[in-house]
Amino acid sequence: MQYDKEILRVLAEAGNEGLSVQNISRHVFNACNSFFNPIDQEEVRRYVQSYLLKNSKTANALLAKNKKGVYKLNANNQLSEQLLFQFHDEPEVYKEKPIVDQSLSLFDD
């Protein structure tokens, strides 16, 4: 599902501190919601919560609990390490291009 990738992306950006379920679900909602494809925020929160619980059950799971309600990528999991490299090595999509003035002059020099 599209939510899975966003959950992992935001946790990779959060680093070792992790994020709360509320902040993760808010990010996923904002990243996946659109005018033409609206989604329910409560549905996203439930999905995120169940995904986090399901993927943090064992000591070598993809995710780990930092403290109650706060999750992070598990440093002991090889897939987590690979995800950190993958998300941090992505090229910047939103780089600003220099503005070139292409307007015509009203006065001839």
C-alpha positions in Angstrom: 0.0 0.0 0.0 1.1 3.6 -0.6 0.9 4.3 3.1 3.7 1.9 3.9 6.3 3.8 1.9 5.3 7.1 3.5 5.5 5.6 7.0 9.0 4.3 6.4 10.1 7.6 4.7 9.0 9.7 7.7 10.7 7.3 10.1 13.9 7.4 8.1 13.8 11.2 8.2 13.0 11.2 12.0 16.2 9.3 12.7 17.0 7.7 16.1 14.6 9.8 18.1 11.6 8.4 16.3 8.1 9.9 16.1 4.7 9.5 17.8 1.9 7.6 16.1 0.0 10.9 15.8 2.8 12.7 14.0 3.4 9.7 11.7 -0.3 9.5 10.8 -0.5 13.2 10.2 2.4 13.1 7.8 1.0 10.1 5.9 -2.4 11.8 5.7 -0.9 15.0 4.3 1.4 13.2 1.9 -1.4 10.9 0.5 -4.5 13.1 0.6 -5.5 15.1 -2.5 -8.4 17.1 -3.8 -9.4 14.4 -6.3 -8.7 11.4 -4.0 -9.7 12.4 -0.5 -8.9 10.0 2.4 -10.3 9.7 5.9 -7.8 10.9 8.6 -9.1 8.4 11.2 -8.7 5.6 8.7 -5.1 6.6 8.1 -4.4 6.8 11.8 -5.9 3.3 12.4 -3.8 1.9 9.5 -0.6 3.5 10.7 -1.2 2.3 14.2 -1.8 -1.3 13.2 1.2 -1.2 10.8 3.5 0.1 13.5 2.3 -2.5 16.0 2.5 -5.4 13.5 6.1 -4.4 12.4 7.6 -3.9 15.9 6.7 -7.1 17.7 10.0 -8.9 17.7 13.5 -7.7 18.7 14.7 -8.0 15.1 11.6 -6.4 13.5 11.7 -3.6 11.0 10.5 -1.0 13.5 11.3 -0.5 17.2 9.5 1.3 20.0 11.5 4.1 21.5 9.0 4.6 24.3 5.2 4.4 24.6 3.7 5.5 21.3 7.0 6.5 19.7 8.5 4.4 16.9 11.7 4.4 15.0 13.5 2.3 12.4 15.2 -0.6 14.1 19.0 -0.2 13.9 19.4 -4.0 14.4 17.5 -4.8 11.2 19.4 -5.0 7.9 16.4 -3.8 5.9 16.0 -0.8 8.1 19.6 0.2 7.4 19.0 -0.2 3.7 15.9 2.0 3.9 17.9 4.7 5.6 20.4 4.7 2.8 17.7 4.6 0.2 15.7 7.5 1.6 18.7 9.7 2.3 20.3 9.2 -1.1 17.3 10.2 -3.1 17.9 13.3 -5.2 16.3 16.5 -4.2 13.2 17.0 -6.3 12.3 20.5 -5.2 15.5 22.4 -5.9 14.9 26.0 -6.8 16.1 27.0 -10.2 17.7 30.4 -10.6 15.3 33.0 -12.0 16.3 34.5 -15.3 14.8 37.8 -16.3 13.4 37.3 -19.8 11.2 40.4 -19.9 11.6 42.9 -22.7 12.9 46.4 -21.9 10.5 49.2 -22.6 13.3 51.6 -23.3 16.1 51.0 -25.9 19.6 51.7 -24.7 
